[in-house]
């Protein structure tokens, strides 16, 4: 089932009608609580690769503060891994109506089969967690990562 932003906004507060969408954060980075969280989404042939395991250097340029709010780090786990903290900061403190999730769980790999396996696992993790279990409010929207 597909739910549009308009459908969700129409539900409004207690189903009272149309609620205007004022603010959409289109650059929210959910993170794994740990590298082991990712393992269950990988087939056995790829379980030695991925976050925390593949020893392939990350060639992405990182911002000095990691590209995140300095107060986004939960008591345990990396920044972006605590759904309650993210919900409070985004929807409560910042007044965001909807958030587009941009997971940075895996990077691009030169091996097309490995790349496809990592992106498939990331899509399944995102669907189960941030677009599933943590999204009862329906305010998180997400991408589909595609291997090219």
C-alpha positions in Angstrom: 0.0 0.0 0.0 1.3 3.5 -0.9 0.4 6.4 1.3 1.1 9.9 0.0 2.1 12.9 2.0 -1.3 14.4 1.2 -3.1 11.3 2.6 -1.0 11.4 5.8 -1.5 15.2 6.2 -5.2 14.8 5.6 -5.4 12.6 8.6 -4.3 15.6 10.6 -4.7 15.8 14.4 -7.2 13.2 15.4 -8.6 13.0 11.9 -9.9 16.6 11.9 -9.1 17.3 8.2 -6.4 18.7 6.2 -3.2 19.8 8.0 -0.8 21.9 6.1 2.7 20.5 5.5 5.0 23.3 6.5 8.4 21.7 6.9 10.0 18.6 5.3 13.5 17.6 6.2 14.9 15.9 3.1 18.3 14.9 4.5 17.8 12.7 7.6 20.4 9.9 8.1 19.2 6.9 10.1 22.0 4.7 11.3 22.5 1.1 12.4 22.6 0.6 16.2 25.6 -1.7 15.5 27.2 -3.4 12.5 25.6 -6.7 13.8 22.1 -5.3 13.2 22.9 -5.4 9.5 24.1 -9.1 9.4 20.6 -10.6 9.4 19.9 -8.9 6.1 22.8 -10.4 4.3 22.9 -13.8 2.7 25.6 -16.1 4.0 27.9 -15.5 0.9 28.1 -11.8 1.8 28.2 -11.9 5.6 31.9 -11.1 5.8 31.3 -7.8 4.0 29.4 -4.6 4.9 29.5 -2.2 7.8 32.3 -2.9 10.2 33.6 -6.0 8.3 34.9 -5.4 4.8 38.0 -3.4 5.5 37.5 -1.5 2.3 38.4 2.2 3.0 35.6 4.7 2.8 36.5 7.2 0.2 33.7 9.7 1.1 34.7 13.1 2.3 33.4 13.5 5.8 32.5 16.9 7.3 34.4 17.8 10.5 31.4 17.2 12.7 30.4 14.0 10.8 27.7 16.0 9.0 25.2 15.8 11.8 23.9 17.8 14.8 26.3 17.5 17.7 23.4 16.7 20.0 22.2 13.9 17.8 24.3 11.2 19.5 22.2 9.0 21.8 23.4 7.6 25.2 24.3 4.4 23.4 24.9 3.8 19.7 25.9 6.1 16.9 24.1 9.3 15.9 20.9 8.6 14.0 20.4 5.1 15.6 17.9 6.0 18.3 14.4 6.3 16.9 13.0 8.0 20.0 15.7 10.7 20.0 15.3 11.3 16.3 11.6 11.6 16.6 11.8 14.0 19.5 14.4 16.2 17.8 12.8 16.2 14.3 9.1 16.2 14.9 9.1 17.9 18.4 11.9 20.3 18.7 12.5 21.2 15.0 8.8 21.1 14.0 9.3 18.9 11.0 6.2 17.5 9.4 7.8 14.8 7.3 11.4 13.4 7.1 13.0 11.8 4.0 15.4 9.2 5.1 18.8 9.0 3.4 20.6 6.0 4.9 24.4 6.0 4.8 24.8 2.4 5.9 26.8 1.2 2.9 28.7 2.9 0.1 29.1 2.0 -3.6 31.1 -1.1 -4.3 32.9 -1.8 -7.6 31.9 -5.5 -7.5 28.3 -5.3 -8.9 27.1 -8.4 -7.0 28.5 -7.1 -3.7 27.0 -3.7 -4.4 23.6 -5.2 -5.2 23.7 -7.4 -2.0 24.6 -4.4 0.2 21.9 -2.2 -1.3 19.3 -4.9 -1.0 20.2 -5.5 2.6 20.0 -1.8 3.3 16.6 -1.5 1.7 15.3 -4.4 3.7 16.7 -3.0 7.0 15.2 0.4 6.3 11.9 -1.1 5.4 11.8 -3.2 8.6 13.0 -0.5 11.0 12.7 3.2 10.1 9.8 2.7 7.5 8.2 -0.1 9.5 8.6 -0.6 13.3 9.7 3.0 14.0 7.2 4.7 11.7 3.8 4.2 13.3 3.2 8.0 12.8 3.8 7.6 9.0 6.1 10.7 8.9 9.2 9.0 7.6 9.6 8.5 3.9 12.4 6.7 2.3 14.3 5.9 -0.9 15.1 2.6 -2.6 18.8 2.1 -3.1 19.6 0.7 -6.5 22.9 -0.8 -7.7 24.1 0.7 -10.9 
